[in-house]
């Protein structure tokens, strides 16, 4: 692994990286930074850097007045045309954040994201620690949460957008994917057949490791045994939030 430039990796904490489908921008969350909307000890802010090449990135900025507030602001997916941004949590009255999923649109010819709107008010998260990933197709969402049927800590679930425009009830991915530890940071590849995620309950090299599992049929409930990506991707430390950019990075 090659570390990104120092103006991306600051003394604060950078995590949850996602490259936009057009390959032009790196979005990530930054916490413990005095330039965050709520200050150093508030929640995460969304930051963005323009990608010049594989090794050159413009200085990151968090100038998203409609998206960042003093709470946790996280990008969890893009639409295929990069004109819709999916966000963790619901932006309630007076910017009070509620568990759920929002989206913001980006109008052609304008250079800012509009106010977030509720993606679906029926999407519910269980537990205090939760995360989601929305595939660029816009019809598949993976949830990480401590649900009632979780095997231990956070487990992975999937929900699909039906033809009636309603999301299905989240389906537990089963004990072939989930463990008595935590399963977090799901990411589905473009062909929708390989799921990457992080777990601390499947053995591994130390703390949480990154694994992948392959969908074995047309359903979303039959997955292959997870395979550890191994070193040098994984280490003795906490390894999570793998994502694959459109150019294969």
C-alpha positions, -999 to +999 in steps of 0.1 A: +000+000+000+011+035-009+001+064+015-017+093-001+000+128+001+003+145+035-024+170+026-048+141+024-034+122+054-032+149+081-028+145+118-065+141+120-083+108+112-092+101+076-115+071+067-143+058+045-127+067+011-149+066-021-139+076-056-168+091-077-179+070-107-165+096-131-131+090-115-124+126-109-129+130-071-119+113-039-145+117-011-137+108+025-146+115+061-123+134+084-126+137+122-106+154+149-099+183+127-102+220+138-115+229+103-145+206+106-179+223+107-183+218+144-147+220+153-120+195+163-142+175+187-174+173+167-185+146+143-171+136+109-170+161+080-172+152+043-140+162+025-132+160-012-100+161-033-098+163-071-077+135-085-051+147-110-034+113-114-028+081-094-004+099-071-014+136-074-044+149-055-055+185-051-057+198-015-089+185+001-118+208+010-149+205+032-168+235+018-202+217+016-225+239+036-256+217+028-238+185+037-216+192+067-227+201+102-215+194+137-227+158+136-215+128+116-215+134+078-205+105+056-207+097+019-219+061+014-223+060-024-229+077-057-252+073-087-236+061-119-237+096-134-222+111-102-252+135-101-265+120-068-247+116-036-259+091-009-253+101+027-255+083+060-281+097+084-312+119+079-308+157+081-337+166+104-349+200+115-322+224+127-296+199+113-304+173+139-292+140+126-313+109+127-304+073+118-312+066+082-301+074+046-303+107+027-294+118-008-283+151-024-284+160-061-259+180-081-275+200-109-256+203-142-237+235-145-237+241-108-208+235-084-225+226-052-247+198-038-283+207-030-300+202+004-301+165+014-335+148+012-347+115+028-337+085+007-363+063+022-379+068+056-385+031+061-348+022+063-342+017+100-309+009+118-305-011+149-278-003+175-255+027+180-229+016+155-242+014+119-230+020+084-245+016+049-233+014+013-254+022-018-244+006-050-241+030-080-270+013-097-292+028-069-312-004-063-290-023-038-280-013-003-259-031+023-263-023+059-239-030+088-257-029+122-263-048+154-297-062+144-320-085+164-307-115+145-270-105+146-246-133+155-225-111+177-217-074+171-225-056+138-236-080+110-242-074+073-277-071+057-289-064+022-320-045+010-333-042-026-353-016-043-385-032-056-404-023-088-429-005-067-402+019-055-402+004-019-371-011-003-374-046+010-369-055+046-332-059+053-321-096+049-293-110+071-265-123+050-262-155+071-234-172+091-213-178+060-206-141+058-213-129+094-195-140+126-196-135+163-174-105+158-183-074+138-188-071+100-185-036+086-176-014+056-194-034+028-186-026-008-201-043-039-182-044-072-196-031-104-208-065-117-227-070-084-212-105-077-184-098-052-188-082-018-158-068+001-161-061+038-141-061+071-144-084+100-127-091+133-145-124+138-130-146+111-095-151+123-071-130+103-038-113+109-046-093+140-074-068+143-101-065+117-091-077+082-106-072+047-123-102+031-143-108-001-172-132-008-188-142-041-226-144-048-233-179-059-267-175-075-293-149-085-305-145-049-287-124-023-286-151+004-261-176-010-224-165-007-191-183-009-168-187+021-151-154+027-115-151+016-089-130+035-071-106+011-040-113+031-008-092+033+002-066+023-034-054+021-042-066+056-019-062+086-019-067+123-038-035+127-074-024+119-080-028+081-114-017+067-132+004+041-119-010+009-134+005-022-126+001-059-124+031-082-138+030-118-102+027-131-096-004-110-078+013-081 
